[in-house]
Every structure is written in C-alpha cells, then in structure tokens.
Amino acid sequence: MKHSVILDACTIINLLRIDGADEFLFKSMKLLDLNISSTVYEEVGKNVRKNSLSKEQKKYIDQRIPQFLQFLHKDDEIIKDITQGLFEQIRKFTKHRKKDNGELISSALSLCVSRENNSKVYFYTDDFPAKKQFAPFFAFQQIGVIGDSIDLLLFLYWSNSDFGDKHLKKYLQDLKSEYNVPLKGLVSKMQSKKDSLSMKDKKDKKLMENIDKVLNGYWEFNPTLFSEGLLFFNETCKYPDIKHIISEFPDIGKECILAEKVVNVIDSLSSYSIFKIT
C-alpha cells in the first residue's frame, strides 16, 4: 500500500539538496502516493533561487522539479473539491490572514486526499509557524500527521526495504551540515560585528548581553538562548546594523529548530534502532 503524502516546498528542497547522483531519495519519495499543490510547485522554483544552495544543488533541484508535475493538483480544483465555503472555514479556523500560500492550499489538499482515500495522510513541511498554525485544524478534522524533513527521512527508512541504516545516517548527517551553513554564516557576522564595536558600544550591557546570547547559544547548542538573542534584536530599533545582519538569514529560526532536532535524532540512533520489517 502506498502512503498518501502531501509535500510543502521547503521539504522538497531540503531533501533534494542532500540527494546524490543516484537519485536515491527522489526515487524513494516516488514510491509514496505523492500529492503537491500547484502553489507549492511554483514556490519550489522560486525558493531554490532565494535559498543558500550551491550551484550544483540548484542545478540538481531545477532538473528534478518538472518530474513533480505528475503529482500536481491544481489549486482551483482542490478548492472546488472541498467547496469555496469549506475553504473559507479553513481560513477562519486557522486564522489565516495572509494570501493563499503553499501551507494553506496543502492543508486543503490534505483534507481532500484523506477523505477520498478514507485514511489519514502525512503532510510534511519545515515551516514551523505554519505547522503550529494548521496542527489544530488537522486534529479537529482528523486529517493526519504534520511532520518535517527529518520525520520524512525516518518514514522513508522504515517503509522502504532498500533504505538501509547507512542511507539514514548519511542523510541525517547531511541535513545537519546543511542546517548549519546559515547558522555559521550568521554567527560569523555577529562575531565580526562584536569585534568591531567601539568602546562606547561595548559598555552597552543590553547590546553585549544579547550578542553573547546568540554566539553562546550557537556554540553551546542552546537554541533557547540563541532565539532569545535574535528576538531581542528583532523587536528593538536601537541596533539597526545587527537587525540587518539577522534579516539576511530569514529562515534562521526554523533552521535552528531543525538543527537541534536532527542532532537529537542522530544521538538517539547511537543507542536505539528504528524498527522496520525487512
């Protein structure tokens, strides 16, 4: 039995960015009953160009994107299937006030697929604010599970007999490395900023305290401390230079959470195994 899976743009990009020339991850994903909205398909193309990917990664993903057309559901057909009235209910229930985006349309698609197949589905997104926003709706409608790229890797591992332990550990380590790229970039710029501060600025206790929260949060792998520092600079207008540095890394909060999670999973796998039938 194929498992019904709905994918968001960030999850597609995060898995394809660690795929190899053998296309093992892409081939493993195609074994599932994949479902993608047209908005998500478009977002993948746009986000690949915005993301901090290497030229090789961008080329690889660009070459694979057209192959997702076979899994495409047009947005207007999704809304038609559940009716415009129910689509507006999703907006209201989730307090969605932004324009129609991949997460909103994917939630509607998840509802459609779950009812058509009379079973729960798996929706994978690495957008944590969206996950928090739509999770209550999924629970209320009993649609299924919302996971992320790490969850999808674990799911592919136990549901595919060809997906071995070495595959799983390699891909998790690769994800960890990818999540750390923007984190290292931000920390490097914050450290340079700290080093260039004037004596007067160094006497600003709030400034120094929160720069150190970001730096120490990274080096001590304390995401709470790291996030506290970022939040302080994002909520004040007193330090525009630092706020600008943070703005260069718009997904840093998400990547910090994912980096922490993937490390925890890797640590757990050193002591415990994930059961699969071989």
Secondary structure in CASP SS format (residue, H / E / C, confidence):
PFRMAT SS
TARGET T0000
AUTHOR 0000-0000-0000
METHOD secondary structure of the structure
MODEL  1
M C 1.00
K C 1.00
H C 1.00
S E 1.00
V E 1.00
I E 1.00
L E 1.00
D C 1.00
A H 1.00
C H 1.00
T H 1.00
I H 1.00
I H 1.00
N H 1.00
L H 1.00
L H 1.00
R C 1.00
I C 1.00
D C 1.00
G C 1.00
A C 1.00
D C 1.00
E C 1.00
F H 1.00
L H 1.00
F H 1.00
K H 1.00
S H 1.00
M H 1.00
K H 1.00
L C 1.00
L C 1.00
D E 1.00
L E 1.00
N E 1.00
I E 1.00
S E 1.00
S H 1.00
T H 1.00
V H 1.00
Y H 1.00
E H 1.00
E H 1.00
V H 1.00
G H 1.00
K H 1.00
N H 1.00
V H 1.00
R H 1.00
K H 1.00
N C 1.00
S C 1.00
L C 1.00
S C 1.00
K H 1.00
E H 1.00
Q H 1.00
K H 1.00
K H 1.00
Y H 1.00
I H 1.00
D H 1.00
Q H 1.00
R H 1.00
I H 1.00
P H 1.00
Q H 1.00
F H 1.00
L H 1.00
Q H 1.00
F H 1.00
L E 1.00
H E 1.00
K C 1.00
D H 1.00
D H 1.00
E H 1.00
I H 1.00
I H 1.00
K H 1.00
D H 1.00
I H 1.00
T C 1.00
Q H 1.00
G H 1.00
L H 1.00
F H 1.00
E H 1.00
Q H 1.00
I H 1.00
R H 1.00
K H 1.00
F H 1.00
T H 1.00
K C 1.00
H C 1.00
R C 1.00
K C 1.00
K C 1.00
D C 1.00
N C 1.00
G H 1.00
E H 1.00
L H 1.00
I H 1.00
S H 1.00
S H 1.00
A H 1.00
L H 1.00
S H 1.00
L H 1.00
C H 1.00
V H 1.00
S H 1.00
R H 1.00
E H 1.00
N H 1.00
N C 1.00
S C 1.00
K C 1.00
V E 1.00
Y E 1.00
F E 1.00
Y E 1.00
T C 1.00
D C 1.00
D C 1.00
F H 1.00
P H 1.00
A H 1.00
K H 1.00
K H 1.00
Q H 1.00
F H 1.00
A H 1.00
P H 1.00
F H 1.00
F H 1.00
A H 1.00
F H 1.00
Q H 1.00
Q C 1.00
I C 1.00
G E 1.00
V E 1.00
I E 1.00
G E 1.00
D C 1.00
S H 1.00
I H 1.00
D H 1.00
L H 1.00
L H 1.00
L H 1.00
F H 1.00
L H 1.00
Y H 1.00
W H 1.00
S H 1.00
N C 1.00
S C 1.00
D C 1.00
F C 1.00
G C 1.00
D H 1.00
K H 1.00
H H 1.00
L H 1.00
K H 1.00
K H 1.00
Y H 1.00
L H 1.00
Q H 1.00
D H 1.00
L H 1.00
K H 1.00
S H 1.00
E H 1.00
Y H 1.00
N H 1.00
V H 1.00
P H 1.00
L H 1.00
K H 1.00
G H 1.00
L H 1.00
V H 1.00
S H 1.00
K H 1.00
M H 1.00
Q H 1.00
S H 1.00
K H 1.00
K H 1.00
D H 1.00
S C 1.00
L C 1.00
S C 1.00
M H 1.00
K H 1.00
D H 1.00
K H 1.00
K C 1.00
D C 1.00
K H 1.00
K H 1.00
L H 1.00
M H 1.00
E H 1.00
N H 1.00
I H 1.00
D H 1.00
K H 1.00
V H 1.00
L H 1.00
N H 1.00
G H 1.00
Y H 1.00
W H 1.00
E C 1.00
F C 1.00
N C 1.00
P H 1.00
T H 1.00
L H 1.00
F H 1.00
S H 1.00
E H 1.00
G H 1.00
L H 1.00
L H 1.00
F H 1.00
F H 1.00
N H 1.00
E H 1.00
T C 1.00
C C 1.00
K C 1.00
Y C 1.00
P H 1.00
D H 1.00
I H 1.00
K H 1.00
H H 1.00
I H 1.00
I H 1.00
S H 1.00
E C 1.00
F C 1.00
P C 1.00
D C 1.00
I H 1.00
G H 1.00
K H 1.00
E H 1.00
C H 1.00
I H 1.00
L H 1.00
A H 1.00
E H 1.00
K H 1.00
V H 1.00
V H 1.00
N H 1.00
V H 1.00
I H 1.00
D H 1.00
S H 1.00
L H 1.00
S C 1.00
S C 1.00
Y C 1.00
S C 1.00
I C 1.00
F C 1.00
K C 1.00
I C 1.00
T C 1.00
END
